[in-house]
Amino acid sequence: MTTRTDVDRLWTRDFVLAAVVNFFISAVFYMFMTTMALCCRPVRWGGHRGRARRRHVTEARAEMDLEIAAARLEA
């Protein structure tokens, strides 16, 4: 009959500890990356703040166009 030693076993204490630590590091990284994507979305892809900023710029351009048109009519 053959006996198994610690060298032959796969599920050693060190292997289980490494697997558990790797799982938690991967889980934290995944949660961090998905959270960062949600935080960066309004700034980069024009979320609420981006739309408000574009609306303000558009209104300012419209006011300038009206002022220019009024100046041309007066001249």
C-alpha positions as a Python dict, from the first residue, in 0.01 Angstrom:
ca = {
    (1, 'M'): (0, 0, 0),
    (2, 'T'): (131, 345, -90),
    (3, 'T'): (99, 642, 140),
    (4, 'R'): (62, 999, 30),
    (5, 'T'): (299, 1260, 161),
    (6, 'D'): (259, 1636, 176),
    (7, 'V'): (446, 1666, -152),
    (8, 'D'): (183, 1460, -339),
    (9, 'R'): (-122, 1642, -203),
    (10, 'L'): (-276, 1929, -402),
    (11, 'W'): (-504, 2073, -135),
    (12, 'T'): (-240, 2180, 112),
    (13, 'R'): (-288, 2460, 361),
    (14, 'D'): (-73, 2695, 152),
    (15, 'F'): (-267, 2620, -166),
    (16, 'V'): (-604, 2686, -2),
    (17, 'L'): (-476, 3008, 153),
    (18, 'A'): (-339, 3126, -182),
    (19, 'A'): (-669, 3044, -357),
    (20, 'V'): (-875, 3232, -95),
    (21, 'V'): (-648, 3537, -104),
    (22, 'N'): (-655, 3537, -485),
    (23, 'F'): (-1035, 3522, -483),
    (24, 'F'): (-1070, 3820, -249),
    (25, 'I'): (-815, 4030, -439),
    (26, 'S'): (-997, 3955, -766),
    (27, 'A'): (-1336, 4037, -611),
    (28, 'V'): (-1214, 4369, -473),
    (29, 'F'): (-1054, 4459, -807),
    (30, 'Y'): (-1375, 4374, -995),
    (31, 'M'): (-1590, 4583, -758),
    (32, 'F'): (-1344, 4873, -782),
    (33, 'M'): (-1339, 4869, -1162),
    (34, 'T'): (-1718, 4855, -1199),
    (35, 'T'): (-1756, 5137, -946),
    (36, 'M'): (-1501, 5350, -1129),
    (37, 'A'): (-1687, 5297, -1455),
    (38, 'L'): (-2007, 5427, -1295),
    (39, 'C'): (-1829, 5727, -1144),
    (40, 'C'): (-1654, 5825, -1467),
    (41, 'R'): (-1956, 5785, -1694),
    (42, 'P'): (-2118, 6126, -1636),
    (43, 'V'): (-1792, 6311, -1692),
    (44, 'R'): (-1660, 6126, -1996),
    (45, 'W'): (-1970, 6019, -2186),
    (46, 'G'): (-2195, 6315, -2118),
    (47, 'G'): (-2418, 6213, -1832),
    (48, 'H'): (-2626, 6462, -1633),
    (49, 'R'): (-2345, 6707, -1575),
    (50, 'G'): (-2234, 6687, -1938),
    (51, 'R'): (-2584, 6761, -2066),
    (52, 'A'): (-2622, 7058, -1833),
    (53, 'R'): (-2287, 7195, -1947),
    (54, 'R'): (-2377, 7152, -2315),
    (55, 'R'): (-2716, 7318, -2260),
    (56, 'H'): (-2546, 7617, -2095),
    (57, 'V'): (-2298, 7653, -2382),
    (58, 'T'): (-2578, 7624, -2637),
    (59, 'E'): (-2782, 7894, -2463),
    (60, 'A'): (-2479, 8121, -2444),
    (61, 'R'): (-2416, 8077, -2817),
    (62, 'A'): (-2781, 8153, -2891),
    (63, 'E'): (-2760, 8474, -2687),
    (64, 'M'): (-2447, 8578, -2876),
    (65, 'D'): (-2618, 8509, -3209),
    (66, 'L'): (-2914, 8725, -3103),
    (67, 'E'): (-2683, 9009, -2998),
    (68, 'I'): (-2499, 8991, -3330),
    (69, 'A'): (-2828, 8991, -3523),
    (70, 'A'): (-2954, 9289, -3322),
    (71, 'A'): (-2632, 9480, -3386),
    (72, 'R'): (-2661, 9412, -3759),
    (73, 'L'): (-3021, 9539, -3763),
    (74, 'E'): (-2921, 9860, -3586),
    (75, 'A'): (-2640, 9929, -3832),
}
